[in-house]
């Protein structure tokens, strides 16, 4: 795939936006997990999982409609609007304990706890939906403005991971010093900075998205145009799930979506019980937990820069399978490492190396196989499946933890992920759509 030059002003504005919104899920789920760990008993793992998983509900149900807005009006406007909503909703968290009588470190029994949980779930859903749409819009810009090239995608993920280094390092000490007000204050300011960065994205990208949407509808409803990806895509008018799901008829798209779900065998645990395990079972401070998350992003940033090289030398489907396996492994082995900080850092580096390559490769594969005017929707569909897995995996881990303990849930979810990944690898090896096995 030839590398077409994109003006540095366009690249720079997208990369700076990615700096803030790329690591937003990590930073936000770290704050939410520390918040829940301080207010809900560690002996209620399923309730903890339910609260943390609720963050994904609106993203799963409504993200495709957000993607359609990006295709119609441009990602820039959508990112700014949802960024402002995300910054406001982040500051709702610290108000909840005093408003509903919840006690830090207490059992929080009785009616106030019930209404506190209901309010927390609602704030989680709104905050998660805002955060999700900001990241969907940023990824869509890679396809809409940066041609979906693996070099540009790798650069974007590299910059996003740099943000993932700084964000947790700010969040951890702020939480240790000022509690939830400090932690969520950092989160709110971080999101506001992302929305401010999006203002500098050139306005003409919105017009480009609208033109691409019109062209896509023309080519998918009539005679196939000259764009090979447009001829490969089924007719996809409208904004609903049904029309967007028709894109799954493209084998490469179906593979990315399935791998997106399997990716959650590591990520779902990482964004839920990982922080709680380090906090409650091992006793790490917010600063040390932030250091681990920052280390993962160092590894991820470095590996992201190799995306262009990897794409030239290895088939994309096998590269995805191997790197997602690395990401699952880096999380599944955590309970075996005890409190040895160096080993915990090595494990999270394994995960980071895998995550640094598999996300830009997913963006690239979708960009190469879906028309430009549908990039917002296909990105939203991938994120919807990603967050769907991100909701189901913590719930499954919570149910397993009720029976065999939180530590064992890491092993069971990891083993299930590897088994399903192996089955998918067999399908890829036997399918003519992906060529011969390596």
N, C-alpha and C positions, 0 to 999 in steps of 0.2 A: 504494500500500500504506500504510494508516494506521499512524501511529507509536503503539504502545501503551506506556504508561509501565511500566518495570521498576524496582523499588526500587534506589536507588543502592548499597545494600550488596551486592546481587547483581551489579550492573554492575561495581562497583569490584573485587570479588574476582576476577571473570573477567578484567578488564583488567590487574590486577597479575600474575596468572598468565601472561597473554599477553605482558607486558613481558619475562618471562624465557624463555618457551618459544617465542615468535614468532621471535626472531632466533637460536634455538639452532642451527639447521642452519648458518647463516652462520658463527657463532663456532666450532662444532665442526669444520666442514670447513676453516676457516682454520687451526686448530691441526693437524688431520690432514695438510693439504697442506704446512705448514712442517715437520712431523715427517718426512714422506716425502721432501721435498726435501733434507733434511739427511742422509738415510740411503741413498737410492737414486740411482744415477747419472742425471743429466739426459739421458744418451744412451740411456736405456731408457724411452721415453715410454709404450709399451704396458704395461710392468710397473707404472709409476706409475699409469696409468689403471685397471688391474686392481685394484690395492690400494685406490684411492680409490672405485671403483665398488662394491667389495664391501660398503661401508657400507650399501647400499640393499637387499641381498639378502633379509634377514629381513623387512624392512618390506614389500617387494613380495609375499612369499609368505604372510605371516601377519597383515598389518595388518587384514584384514577380520574375523578372529577377535578381534582387540583391539577393533575397533569394535562387535562383537556383545557383548563384555563391557561396554562403555560403555552400550549400549542396555539391557542387563539389570540391571546393578548401579550405574549412574551413572558419569559421567566422572570425578567427583572422586576416587573410590577408585583408579581405574586410573591417573590422572595421578600421584597420590602414590606408588603402588607403582613405576611405571616411572621416576619422577623419582629415587627412591632408587637404583634399579639403574643409571641413567645416571650419577649422581654417583660411584658406586663404580667403574664401568667406565672413566670418564675418567682415573682415577688409575692404571689399569693400564698406560697407554702409556709413562710414563717408566721403568718397570721393564724394559721389553722389551729395549732395547739391551744393557744389562749382563747380563741373564739369558741372552741368546743370542749374545753376542760381536760384536754389530754395532758398527761404528766410525763416528762422526760424520764425514762428509766423505770416508770411505774407499770402496773398491770393494766391500767386504763379500763377497768371493768365498768359495766353499766351502760346506760343509754348514751352518755356523751361520747363514749368510744365508738358506738355504732354510727352516730351521725358524723363523727370525725372521719371515720373510714369512708363513708359515702362522699363527704366533701373532698377528701384526699383523692379518691378515685376520679371524681369529676375534674379536679385540677390536673391530675395525671393525664387524663385523656386529652384535654385542651392543650396542655403544654406539649405532649407528645405529637399531636397532630400539627401544631405550628412548627415544631422542630423538624418533623418529617418532611413537610412541604418545602422548607428552606433548603434542605439537603437534596430533595428531588429536583428542585429548580436549578441548583448548582450543577448537578450531574447532567441535567438536560442541556445546559449551556455547552458542555463539552461536545455533545453531538451537534447541537444547532450552530454553534459558532466556531468550534475547534475541529470540525470534521470527524470527530470520533477517532482520531489517529492515536495509536497506542503511545506514541511519544508525548503528545499533549495530555492524554489521560494520565500517564505516569507522572508527568510534571504536576498536574493538578493534585493527585493523591500525595505526592511528595510534600507539597506546600500544606495540604490539609493535615498531614501527619506532623509537620512542624508545629502547627497549631495544637495538635494533640499532645505535644511535649509541654508546651507552655500552659495550656489550660489546666490540666490536673495539678501542675506544680503551683499554680495560683489558688486553685480550689482547696487543696489539702490544708495548707497553712491557714487560709481564711476560715476554714471550718474549725480547725483546732483553736484559733484565737477568738473567734466571734460567733461560733456555733452556726445555726441555720441562717441567721441574718447575714453573716459573712459569706457563707457558701453560696446561698442563692443570690446575694448581691453581686458576687463575681459572675454567676451564671447570667443574670439579667443584663449586666453591663457587656458581657461577652456577646450575647445575642444582638444587643443594640449596635455594637460595633460591626457585626456582620451585615445588619440592615443598612448601616451607613456606607459600608463598602459597596453594597449592591447599587447604591445610587450612582456610582461612577461607571457602572456597566453601560456602554453606549446604547442610547435609546433606539437606534435603528435595528438592534437585534430583535426588538419586539415586532417591528414591521416585517423583518425577515421571517420571523416565526409565522405571522399571519399569511404571508405570501406562500410559504412552504406548505401550510395547512391547505390553502386553496388548491395548490398544485397537486398535492397528494390526493385530495378528493377527486380531482379531475382524472388522474391516472388510475385510481383504484375503482372508479365507477365507469370508466370507458375503456378505450383502447390503451394497452400498456404503453407507457412512455419509454424514454431512453434510459431512465435510472434503473439499474438492475435490481436494486433493493426494492424499488416500487413494484416491479413485475413479480418479485418473489412474495410480496405481501398480499394477503387476501383483502377483499373489500372491507374497509374499516371506518365507515361513516359513523357519526354520532359520538357521544361521550360516555355511554354506558359500559358496564363491565362486559356485557355480551359481545359487543363489537370489538373491544380491545382484546378480549380473550381469544378472538379468532387469530391473533398474531401468533398464538401458541402452535398453530399448524406449521410454522417454520421450524424445522428441527433444531437449528442453532439457538433459537429463542427458547424453545421448550427445554433444552439442556440447561441454559443459563438460569431459567426459573427453577428447575429442579435442584440445581446446585445451590441456588440462593437459599432454598429451604434447608438443605442439608448443612449449609454453612452455619445455621443456627444451633447445631449440636454443640458448637463451641461458643458462638456469640451469645446464644440465649442464656447459657450459664454465666458467661462472663459479665453480662449486663444485669444480672440479678443476684445470684448467690455468691459470686466470686468476691465482691466487695464485702458482703455480710460475713462470709467465711473468714476473710482476713481481719475484719474488725472484731467479731465476737469469738471466734474459735482460736485465732492466733494472737489477737490483741494488738494488731498494728495500728498506729496512729493514722490520722487522715493524711499527714505529710508523707509517711512511708508508703501508704497506698497510692497516693498521687505519684510518687517516684516510680512505682512499678508500672503504672499506666503510661507515664511519660517514656519509660524505657521501651515499652512495646511500640510506641509511636516513633522512636528513634530507629528501631529495626525496620518498621514498616516504611518509614520515609526512605531509608537507604535502598530497600528492595524495590520500592515503587519506581526508582530511577532506572532500574534494569528492565522495565516492562517492554520497552521498544526492542531491546536486544533479545529478550525471551520470546517475544512475538515473532521475530525473524527466524529463530532457530528451533522452536518447538511448536507443535500443533496446539492451538488455543485450548481445545477440549481437554487434552491430557495435562496441560499446564494448570488449568482450573482444578481438575480433580486432585492433583498432587498437592497444590498449595492449600486447598480447602482441608485436605487430610492433615497437613501441618498445623493449621489453625485449630482443628478439633483436638489434636494431640496436646498442644500447648496448654489447653484448659483442662482436659480430662485428667492429667497426671498431678494436678495441684495438690490434692489431699495427701499424696504419697511423700511430699517434699517437706512436710512439717513446717517449722518456723524458720528454716534456713533461708535467709533473705537472698543469698546469691543464687540458690537453686530456683527460688521463685522467679528471680529476674531472668534466669536462663530459659525457664519454661515460657514466660511471657514473650521473650524474644523469638522463640520458635513460632509462636502464634503470630507475632508481629510481622515476621518475614513472609509468612503465608498470606496474611491479610494485605500486605503491601502490594502484592502482585495480582491476587485474584479479583479485587474490586476494579482496578483499571481495565483488566482483561474482559470482565463482564460488560463494562461500559463500551469497550471497543467492539465486542462481538455484536451487541445490540445495535450499535451505530452502523455497522456494516451490513446488517440484515433487515433493517426497518427503515422505511422512508423518513426523510427529514421532518415532515409535517406530523409525524406520529411519535417523535422522540420523547415529548413530554409524557404522553400516555404510557409508552412502553417502559420508560424509567419509573413512572409511578406504579405500574403493574409489578415490576421487579421489587420495588420497595414495599409494596403491599404484601407480597408473598414473604419478603424478608421479615417484615414486622409481624406477619401472621405466625411465622415460625418463632419469632422472638416473643410472642405471647404464649404460644402453646408449650414451648420447651420449658420455660420457668414453671408453668402449671404442672407439667408432667414431672419435673424435678421436685416440685413441692409435694406432690402426691407420693412420689417414691420416698422422699425424705421423711414423710410421716411414718413410714413403715421401717425403713432401713437406715435412716439418718442422712443428713445433708452430704457428708463426705462420700458415702456410697453412691449418692445420686450423680455425682460427677462421673464416676466410673461407668455407671449403667447408661447414662445419656451418651457419653463418649463412645461406648461400645456399639450402641444402636446406630450412631452416626456413621461409624466405620463400616458396619455391615451394609447399610443402605448405600454408602458410597461405593462399596465393592460391587453391589448389584448394578448400580448405574454405570460403573466402569465396564462391566461385562456387556451391557446394552450398547454402549458407545463402541466397543471393540467389534461388535457383530453388526453394527448398523452401517450400511453403505453410504449414508449421508455424511459420515465423518472420516471416511477414508480408512486406510490400514492402520492397525495398532502400531505404537512406536517400537 
